[in-house]
């Protein structure tokens, strides 16, 4: 049965970007910041404060979890891993955004047709 | 990366609620260092400032975080926050004031309920102490006690003094400073008197109204300047106020927060001083954990009941007057007891993994347990207004030399004669000096000099003001009395005042039964 994550949607931009950044693999905090900047084409540069505010929330909700540290590092940074629930929530949000985009494109097309 | 930038960011992280700071503080610092070049300091600092506001808001109003990721929580990460141009000082000032408002609101809320919290804590402590259970084995047992560093702890003078050259051990370091530092962990910080809550509320409303008025209008240049000044004052003033009002921590009475451990076996017997050569110090408590950690699983202690109680509750030596409600025999030197006890092997093994401070606490808890069992001791704790001394800078300024680099912290008597005592301090802070029983004995002294750093000095002084001191000083034959010596030689002054002091109130105590 498909789980209902509607109570967690819509995601805030920061949350969405953090989850999206982790789809590519486990990342530590600065890795997430870099990935978010890359994904947004440099438009969204997330600071550590915003990042860890969101990480705290996502850990609490179980959407992400701490990945096991690499033993080779003497003072390892904590890496974060997208959980199955996190992945599902992101999929739900993507689906929601797809509907919004579809609706936006349709509305714009109609708007242009009316004014052409 | 600028060290100042790093320190400023670190300070901002330290202002976050403890749980958040502990969990993410290190990572935030590392990420800050990595992102500083690409994101810029101002942007990252503002980001931390907003995070500070969000975390305290979440801390103060946890119910607002029920649906944390679906809503834009207060000032949470927006595109606008990071895509906008360079932040100005005005932006920083605005954010500083917002944070200050949050912090003030939290502070007001906390101080309003502090008295009630104190009362319930006291009630809790009382209940715990009344419920102490002891499983102590009675009966005598052979104890081969280790030879100890000894001193006449039982004499009227504090033990620190009896360790000193006054007993003919020249130049001996008393380690008093070290011991006092252990005591720092526990705060007997007098809580400030709270003003009328209505005044506090009015002040808060005024402050919020002002900030709102400024925020809701498009500021012109003049207002921007005022606002920027206000913003930096909100940062600078608490720091300055904190420095000025910094109150040193006193040794605090040790409160048990749960079941206390007991000695495996212990004996208590009335103590008769053995015939000893003159000048030979009397045995005192082995100091397990007091200075350098537990060195033996045995404890040997001789003293009147008041000393035993003071030791068990971590009452600073010389402060036995903080034990109130006790019958006369508790203070009488003719009623001394000898305690010999052994720590259980498993507990002793576990204590080896503890810090010296924790080890000392364990022993003190065992002593509390023993007193509860054998003396039927029941106590509770109260905070009473008592005479204290404030150590302040005298007119003319301090006459102190900064400590030399690499010096170890020491406070000891280098000479004593009929003309006075010479006490030498190296690399000692005035906070430590104020709490030194070596000089101040049973006086409660609070450092209010506001002087930071460590100093070297030598103080020549007289313990008690003799009746003919004026004449003797005029003749140059006698060192000045302590108060005068401190003012003349150190440029400091002891001002009598009153302050809240935690005391041990004896509810019940009886002489111990035979083993």
Interface residues (C-beta under 8 A of the other chain):
Chain A: X7 X8 X9 X10 X11 X12 X13 X14 X15 X28 X29 X30 X33 X37 X43 X44 X45 X46 X47 X48 X49 X50 X51 X52 X53 X54 X55 X56 X57 X58 X60 X61 X63 X77 X78
Chain B: X20 X23 X24 X27 X28 X30 X31 X32 X34 X35 X38 X39 X43 X44 X46 X47 X48 X49 X50 X51 X52 X54 X55 X65 X67 X68 X69 X70 X71 X72 X73 X76 X77 X78 X79 X81 X82 X83
